[in-house]
C-alpha cells in the first residue's frame, strides 16, 4: 500500500505542479513572475485575459484566465488588489504501478485573490505626479490565497480544482539601474488539507519555499523583456498522516516579452522550462496574454 501511495502521489504531484503553474496568467505557485514589485498611478485598473499551456510528462494543461487588478493607496505607498478567474482542461495518461490512469478533467479552477503593497520606493501618486516618477529601489510584500471553488470530484484521481486552499506570503525588491531592473523575491506556499481525497482520505502537504530572480530590460517605447529563474523546495505529501512522497527540489528558467500596442493595450508572451527536478516533476510552459489598462486619479 505504501508503494502504491508513493507512485500515486508522484503522479498527483506532477499534475498538481502544472495546475499551480497556471492558476493565473501571471505566475502563481512555482511559476515565474517578473515585475511583481513595481509602481503605478493610484486608481489605475488592469484587465488581463490570456491563454497558457503547460506540459509535464504526458500531461497537458490548457488554461484560459481573466484577472482584474486595482491600484490603491496603502498608507502613502502604492498597493494592488487582484482577482484571478481560471478555467482549465487537463488531459494525459500516467501509471500507478501496473494501472494506467487516463486524466480528463475540465472546468473552473480555483480562483485566486492577492493583495500586495510596496513598503518603500513606490509612493502613491496621481496620473500627473506619476509622469515625473523615476524608480530607484522598491521593497514590497504580498499575500495571496486560492478559493477552493474549482471543479472537483472526490472519486476522480485528477481534477482541475484542488478541494483545498493555499496561502502564499511573499516579499521582494526591485532595483533600477538605467534601463535595467534587477529583482529578487522569496515566497512560501502553505496548504490546507484535502479531506475528500479519493473518497474520505486526507491529503496534506508541507509548505513549498521558493526564490526567484529577474533581469529586465526596458526599451525606449516602454516594451520590456526579462530573463527569469526560480528555485523551489519542500512540499512533501502525506495521505492519512503517512508519507506519500519526498521533498521536491526544482530549478526553472524562463523569459517574458511585453510589447505596448498603444497607451491602453499591451500584449505579453512568456515561456519557461524546468531544467532540474530531483523527483522528475518538471514541466514546460508557454503563455500569451492581452492587457487593457484604464483609470487613475487625475
C-alpha positions as CSV (number, residue, x, y, z in Angstrom):
1,X,0.0,0.0,0.0
2,X,2.9,2.4,0.8
3,X,4.4,1.7,-2.6
4,X,1.0,2.4,-4.3
5,X,0.5,5.7,-2.5
6,X,4.1,6.7,-3.3
7,X,3.6,6.1,-7.0
8,X,0.1,7.6,-6.9
9,X,1.3,10.8,-5.2
10,X,4.2,11.2,-7.6
11,X,1.6,11.2,-10.4
12,X,-0.7,13.6,-8.5
13,X,2.2,16.0,-7.6
14,X,3.4,16.1,-11.2
15,X,-0.1,17.2,-12.3
16,X,-0.5,19.4,-9.3
17,X,2.6,21.4,-10.3
18,X,1.1,22.0,-13.7
19,X,-2.2,23.2,-12.2
20,X,-0.4,25.6,-9.9
21,X,1.6,27.0,-12.7
22,X,-1.4,28.5,-14.4
23,X,-3.9,29.3,-11.7
24,X,-3.1,32.8,-13.0
25,X,-1.9,34.2,-16.3
26,X,1.0,35.9,-14.4
27,X,2.8,33.4,-12.4
28,X,1.4,31.9,-9.2
29,X,2.7,29.0,-7.2
30,X,6.0,27.8,-8.6
31,X,5.7,29.9,-11.8
32,X,7.9,32.8,-12.7
33,X,6.6,36.4,-12.4
34,X,8.6,39.4,-13.4
35,X,7.7,43.0,-12.2
36,X,5.8,41.8,-9.2
37,X,7.1,44.8,-7.4
38,X,6.6,48.0,-9.4
39,X,4.7,51.3,-9.2
40,X,1.6,52.5,-11.0
41,X,-0.8,55.5,-10.5
42,X,-3.4,55.2,-7.8
43,X,-6.8,54.2,-9.2
44,X,-5.4,52.5,-12.3
45,X,-7.1,49.3,-13.3
46,X,-5.6,46.4,-15.3
47,X,-7.8,43.8,-17.1
48,X,-5.8,40.8,-18.4
49,X,-7.1,37.9,-20.5
50,X,-4.8,35.1,-21.7
51,X,-4.1,31.5,-22.8
52,X,-1.5,29.2,-21.4
53,X,-0.3,25.7,-21.9
54,X,1.8,23.6,-19.5
55,X,3.2,20.1,-20.2
56,X,4.6,17.6,-17.7
57,X,5.4,14.2,-19.0
58,X,2.3,13.0,-20.9
59,X,0.0,15.6,-19.2
60,X,-1.1,18.7,-20.9
61,X,-3.0,21.6,-19.2
62,X,-4.6,24.3,-21.2
63,X,-5.8,27.3,-19.2
64,X,-7.8,30.4,-20.0
65,X,-7.9,33.1,-17.4
66,X,-9.2,36.6,-16.6
67,X,-7.6,38.8,-14.0
68,X,-8.5,42.2,-12.7
69,X,-6.1,44.4,-10.7
70,X,-6.8,47.7,-9.0
71,X,-4.1,50.0,-7.7
72,X,-4.7,51.5,-4.2
73,X,-3.1,54.0,-1.8
74,X,-1.6,51.8,1.0
75,X,-0.5,54.3,3.7
76,X,1.3,56.5,1.3
77,X,2.8,53.7,-0.9
78,X,1.1,52.0,-3.8
79,X,-0.6,48.7,-3.4
80,X,-2.6,46.3,-5.6
81,X,-5.7,44.1,-5.2
82,X,-6.0,41.3,-7.8
83,X,-8.7,38.7,-8.6
84,X,-7.9,35.8,-11.0
85,X,-10.6,33.5,-12.5
86,X,-9.1,30.5,-14.4
87,X,-10.7,27.8,-16.5
88,X,-8.7,24.7,-17.4
89,X,-8.7,21.5,-19.5
90,X,-6.4,18.7,-18.4
91,X,-5.6,15.5,-20.4
92,X,-2.9,12.8,-20.2
93,X,-2.1,9.3,-19.3
94,X,0.1,8.0,-16.4
95,X,1.0,4.9,-14.5
96,X,0.3,4.0,-10.9
97,X,2.0,0.7,-10.5
98,X,0.6,-1.6,-13.2
99,X,-2.6,0.6,-13.5
100,X,-2.9,3.1,-16.4
101,X,-4.6,6.4,-15.3
102,X,-6.3,8.4,-18.0
103,X,-6.7,12.0,-17.0
104,X,-9.6,14.0,-18.4
105,X,-10.8,17.0,-16.5
106,X,-12.3,20.3,-17.5
107,X,-13.9,23.2,-15.6
108,X,-13.3,26.2,-13.3
109,X,-10.0,26.0,-11.5
110,X,-9.6,27.6,-8.1
111,X,-9.9,31.4,-8.2
112,X,-7.1,33.5,-6.6
113,X,-7.1,36.7,-4.6
114,X,-4.0,38.7,-3.9
115,X,-3.1,41.8,-2.0
116,X,0.3,43.4,-2.4
117,X,1.9,46.6,-1.0
118,X,5.1,48.4,-1.8
119,X,6.7,49.2,1.5
120,X,9.4,51.5,0.2
121,X,10.3,53.4,-3.0
122,X,6.9,53.3,-4.8
123,X,4.9,56.3,-3.4
124,X,1.2,56.6,-4.1
125,X,0.9,59.0,-7.0
126,X,-1.7,60.5,-9.2
127,X,-1.5,60.2,-13.0
128,X,0.1,63.7,-13.3
129,X,2.6,63.0,-10.5
130,X,3.5,59.6,-11.9
131,X,4.7,61.2,-15.1
132,X,7.8,62.5,-13.2
133,X,8.4,59.3,-11.2
134,X,11.7,57.5,-11.6
135,X,12.2,54.2,-9.9
136,X,15.2,53.6,-7.7
137,X,14.8,50.8,-5.1
138,X,11.4,49.3,-4.4
139,X,10.7,46.9,-1.5
140,X,7.4,45.1,-1.3
141,X,5.4,42.3,0.2
142,X,2.2,40.4,-0.8
143,X,-0.2,37.7,0.3
144,X,-2.3,35.5,-2.0
145,X,-4.9,32.8,-1.3
146,X,-6.8,30.4,-3.5
147,X,-10.5,29.8,-3.0
148,X,-11.5,26.0,-3.4
149,X,-14.4,26.6,-5.8
150,X,-12.8,24.7,-8.7
151,X,-14.3,21.6,-10.3
152,X,-13.6,18.6,-8.0
153,X,-14.8,15.0,-7.9
154,X,-13.5,13.1,-4.9
155,X,-13.9,9.8,-6.8
156,X,-11.7,11.0,-9.6
157,X,-7.9,10.8,-9.3
158,X,-7.1,14.0,-11.1
159,X,-9.1,17.3,-11.0
160,X,-8.7,20.9,-12.2
161,X,-9.8,22.0,-8.7
162,X,-7.8,21.2,-5.6
163,X,-10.5,21.0,-2.9
164,X,-8.1,22.8,-0.6
165,X,-6.7,26.3,-0.2
166,X,-3.2,27.6,-0.5
167,X,-1.8,30.8,1.1
168,X,1.2,32.5,-0.3
169,X,3.1,35.2,1.7
170,X,5.9,36.8,-0.3
171,X,8.5,39.6,-0.2
172,X,10.9,41.1,-2.7
173,X,12.8,44.0,-4.1
174,X,13.4,45.7,-7.4
175,X,16.4,47.9,-8.1
176,X,16.6,50.2,-11.2
177,X,19.9,50.6,-13.0
178,X,19.3,52.8,-16.0
179,X,17.0,50.9,-18.4
180,X,17.6,47.7,-16.3
181,X,15.6,46.3,-13.4
182,X,17.1,43.7,-11.1
183,X,14.6,41.8,-9.0
184,X,14.8,39.3,-6.2
185,X,11.9,37.7,-4.3
186,X,11.0,34.9,-1.9
187,X,7.7,33.0,-1.3
188,X,6.2,30.3,0.9
189,X,3.2,28.3,-0.3
190,X,1.2,26.9,2.6
191,X,-1.5,24.3,2.0
192,X,-4.7,23.4,3.9
193,X,-5.7,19.7,3.9
194,X,-8.0,18.0,1.4
195,X,-10.3,15.8,3.5
196,X,-12.1,14.2,0.5
197,X,-9.1,12.8,-1.3
198,X,-10.1,9.7,-3.3
199,X,-13.1,9.2,-1.0
200,X,-12.6,10.0,2.6
201,X,-8.8,10.1,2.7
202,X,-6.9,13.1,3.9
203,X,-4.2,14.7,1.7
204,X,-1.8,17.1,3.5
205,X,1.4,18.7,2.3
206,X,4.3,20.6,3.8
207,X,5.0,24.1,2.6
208,X,6.9,24.8,-0.6
209,X,9.6,27.5,-0.3
210,X,10.8,29.3,-3.4
211,X,13.1,32.1,-4.5
212,X,13.2,33.8,-7.9
213,X,15.3,36.4,-9.7
214,X,14.7,38.5,-12.8
215,X,16.8,40.7,-15.0
216,X,14.6,43.1,-17.0
217,X,15.5,45.5,-19.8
218,X,13.2,48.4,-20.8
219,X,13.2,49.6,-24.4
220,X,12.5,53.3,-25.2
221,X,8.9,52.5,-26.4
222,X,8.1,51.0,-22.9
223,X,8.4,47.4,-24.2
224,X,10.4,45.2,-21.9
225,X,12.0,41.7,-21.9
226,X,13.1,39.7,-18.9
227,X,15.3,36.7,-18.1
228,X,13.9,34.7,-15.2
229,X,14.9,32.0,-12.8
230,X,13.3,30.3,-9.9
231,X,14.2,27.6,-7.4
232,X,11.8,25.8,-5.1
233,X,12.0,23.1,-2.5
234,X,9.8,21.2,0.1
235,X,6.2,20.1,-0.4
236,X,6.4,16.5,1.0
237,X,2.9,15.0,0.9
238,X,1.1,12.7,3.3
239,X,-2.1,10.6,3.0
240,X,-3.9,9.9,6.2
241,X,-0.7,11.1,8.0
242,X,1.6,8.7,6.3
243,X,4.4,9.9,4.0
244,X,3.4,9.5,0.3
245,X,6.2,11.4,-1.5
246,X,9.5,13.0,-0.6
247,X,10.5,16.7,-0.7
248,X,10.8,18.3,-4.1
249,X,13.7,20.4,-5.5
250,X,13.3,22.1,-8.8
251,X,15.0,24.8,-10.9
252,X,13.2,26.7,-13.7
253,X,14.4,29.2,-16.3
254,X,12.2,31.4,-18.5
255,X,11.7,34.7,-20.3
256,X,8.9,37.2,-20.8
257,X,8.3,39.8,-23.5
258,X,5.8,42.7,-23.1
259,X,5.0,44.9,-26.0
260,X,2.7,48.0,-25.9
261,X,0.2,48.2,-28.7
262,X,-1.0,51.7,-27.7
263,X,-1.4,53.7,-24.5
264,X,-4.0,51.4,-23.1
265,X,-3.2,48.0,-24.6
266,X,-0.2,45.6,-24.5
267,X,0.5,42.0,-25.4
268,X,2.7,39.6,-23.4
269,X,4.5,36.4,-24.4
270,X,6.1,34.1,-21.8
271,X,7.8,30.8,-21.6
272,X,9.6,28.7,-19.0
273,X,11.3,25.3,-18.8
274,X,12.2,23.0,-16.0
275,X,15.9,22.4,-16.1
276,X,16.3,20.3,-12.9
277,X,14.0,18.2,-10.8
278,X,15.1,15.8,-8.1
279,X,11.9,13.8,-8.4
280,X,11.1,14.2,-12.1
281,X,8.2,16.6,-11.5
282,X,9.3,19.3,-14.0
283,X,7.0,21.0,-16.6
284,X,7.4,23.3,-19.5
285,X,5.0,26.2,-20.1
286,X,4.1,28.9,-22.7
287,X,1.5,31.7,-22.5
288,X,0.1,34.7,-24.3
289,X,-2.0,37.4,-22.7
290,X,-3.6,40.8,-23.6
291,X,-3.8,43.6,-21.0
292,X,-6.0,46.6,-21.1
293,X,-5.5,49.4,-18.6
294,X,-7.6,52.4,-17.7
295,X,-8.4,54.9,-14.9
296,X,-6.1,56.5,-12.4
297,X,-6.5,59.6,-10.2
298,X,-6.0,62.7,-12.3
